[in-house]
Amino acid sequence: MKVFLFLASVVISAAAFVTFDYFYTATILGSAVSGGPHGFCFARDPVRAFAFQPNCSCIRPWLGNSYEFNTNSLGFRDEHVRDVPATGARPRVLILGDSAPEGMTAWQDSFIGRVAAKFPQYEFLNGSVEGYSPSNYLNTARKLIDDGIEFDEAIVFIDLSDAQDESAFFHDVDSSGAVATAKQKLTKGNWYSSLRRNINDHLLLSNDVFEFFERNLIRLGWYHLDLGHGGNEFDLERSAWTYRKVSDSDPYETGYAPLGLEGGIAREKAKMDLLWQELARRNIPISVVVYPWPAQLAHDSVDSRQVRIWREWCDGKCRRFITLFPAFFAVKEQCPRTQPGCWYLSHFIFGDTHYNSAGDAIVAGVIGNSLTEKPVSKHQSQVSSRDSAERPKGPVRSMEHPHGQS
Amino acid sequence: MLLTGLLYGVALLIALLAVGKLRSHKVRQCVLLLASYALYLTWGVWFGAVLLASTVMNFLVGRWLKRQPTVAVLWAGLAFNLALLAVFKYIPGIAVSIPVASLQKFSHLALPLGISFWTFQAMSYLLDLYRGEELDPSFVEFALYMAFFPVTISGPICRMPEMLPQFRSEERVSRHDIGLGLCRIATGVLMMQAAQLLGKGILGGEGINGGFDHLTRWSGLDVWCLAFGYGLQLFFDFAGYSHVAIGAAQVLGFTVPENFARPFASTTPSIFWTRWHMLLSFWIRDYVFLPLAVLRREMWWRNLALVISMVLFGLWHKGSILFVLWGSYQGILLVLHRQLQALQRRLKWEPPAAIWTPISWVVTITLIIAGWTLFRANSLPQATQMLAAVASPASYVDHVLPRSLYLLVVGLALAYAAVLFAVNWLNRWGTDPAMSRSEIVQVMVRERWVWIAPMWAAASLLVVTMMERQSGGANVFMYRLF
């Protein structure tokens, strides 16, 4: 009888907990911020498939947090809404990349925001947009050139997911370089992923309980975190190609079809070649930055394939090649033996592959050192945007809102 | 808070082992004293020095009083204790508000933990000796009485005649006592968590603390919600702590008197003050009100003595005009209740209890709740503004406080009421022969914690996770501030 009473009480208590949690979560999420009058500042773009609206201001939510988001007249993320003239008094640095340099946090916490604050002698134009890859790094740079916007150096943050984006997500719609996105989205999932996603989405308090255990398991070095949003954060298909085999036959986003991994990497390089040529014609130096995802820190090495590919590509082309792998592996090595996974909790947003404030500070520090060592100077020779008339132009076919892509 | 809880748990475990294994009460006393001081010193060596100095001084005055039980010796002892309170508790507060150079050196003095509680225990010891109580504690016994860790930080205020025989008992602690004690600790912890949740609110900054500290405008409804919420918060916090203290003492085989007895069920102000912070209430009654009241026979004097006693009750918490006003208000309520009783007797009017009791309950609780505004307000102008909102019918059309706080206050009040009803039902079932024939009811009544434990765990988890979602603001036990 005692056992029956105990078990009945456990069931009733758990049910009461979940019921309360459900309504509590609905209340909390009901009062959560929405994007504001401009939604989340996304817009369709005839060349890049998607981009940010110019001069837009909104509140963007990201994994339980939200932050103020502003774009300038170029449609680039900026500290405030502002007009960007064609030329500037200070040397200009164009940043190209995806979500990491865009910053999934407040401007002042993002690493570009930090670098911009530390180097007021430069003007930073952050052309990064989540979901972009070399095709759009090229398209963004071309658009600036076409619009007559001058800049003095381009720093490209090559992301690990770019290989999959180039092989499976973006395809050229014509010879102009304009891109469209893949329609098919296949995600692998099991019952746990599904359960975890539902808890994550509808039961905040239960999610906290799960998170408590997940955090401590990760701290102990058990690199498994599946919140139901695409798989294990420490072994996502998008970043796993540097240390294990990935599927060349599955479509986006579980695999790399139609081009396959090597095809995707070749396309990345080809687009970067075009970007380098475009800039070189105007004497604008290019720099490349590579940085690790949690998967690389968990399973890969400092000399990851990503690092080797881009170091090799940079040879003879780049003003600077910066790898952030050593800095983050050093952080990993500082974790005590009893807590080998502490690096993830201290330097990444929990449940995400993006850096948190501490991670962003490391990136900003390394980039800052490079800028101090090799300052950006205002250069004289900019080729007229009329030169770009030589490039083929073409129509747009497919556009997709990228929210949630990295 | 977590560290405090852990240290408290370690001290309790050591003390439990000592009490369980050691036969000699003298050795037990020494181990309990060491554990108590070790715990107290973790909050500050300076605090321990003040406690030790007070212990030595009061013990010596006690010896002196036993040999020479004169008013002069008694007042010397009381003056020492009052001076101690003045130096550490009242002068720093005055020094902050009055810029007199000679007072400034006191303004940064830290308040030794529980000084109001153990100083009142020391004074009751001296007063009991003066009244002729046969008390002959050794120094270790007296030091243990002053520092006994389950009650040192925040009471309940014990008295030597109750504690001394227990210190000297050589009885072993029973498993039953340990079980009951642990259940009380669990109950207390949950209540304290609920208090913290009320303070912080369901959504960040939308709790009672935010309502008092960050708003500058309130509607009448808001003030009632805040005042009632604060009363609940204070009750959950202090009654919860009292549960922990009484439970911890029970685990060690000691019986510490109750400090709360369902105060929100009180139907008159007089009953309320025999149910809320009872031990301070009884202390004030025995050592302040009764000696004052017998000085003159006139009714006005007795009423004045009542008001003076309640003002002292207020000042015990903190030396500020708001606590003087709160004490006066409570004193006036008690006097008005007495007048009403006298009028009823004179008119020989006995209204039917079925109608009168609910009315009396509503009026009592409403008046007590209104008083919490004075108790919690940050300044006199704030209290005035809040009470003006209560008195202004126009202010009731709107509310500034978030809906989540209204829901939280009402939800916790209903949950508490439901628990009280459930406990009543269980107790009734236990004594009802018809019901107790059912096996399941018998087990439910006898083995309550078998099925209450999962509910306690779920409720506790709920409160903890909700609080963890909110940033900022250390969890501080409220009565530690007094």
Interface residues (C-beta under 8 A of the other chain):
Chain A: M1 K2 L5 F6 A8 S9 V10 I12 S13 A14 A16 F17 F20 D21 Y24 T27 I28 S31 L204 L205 D208 V209
Chain B: I202 L203 S404 E439 I440 V443 M444 E447 V450 W451 I452 A453 P454 M455 A457 A458 A459 L461 L462 T465 M466 E468 R469
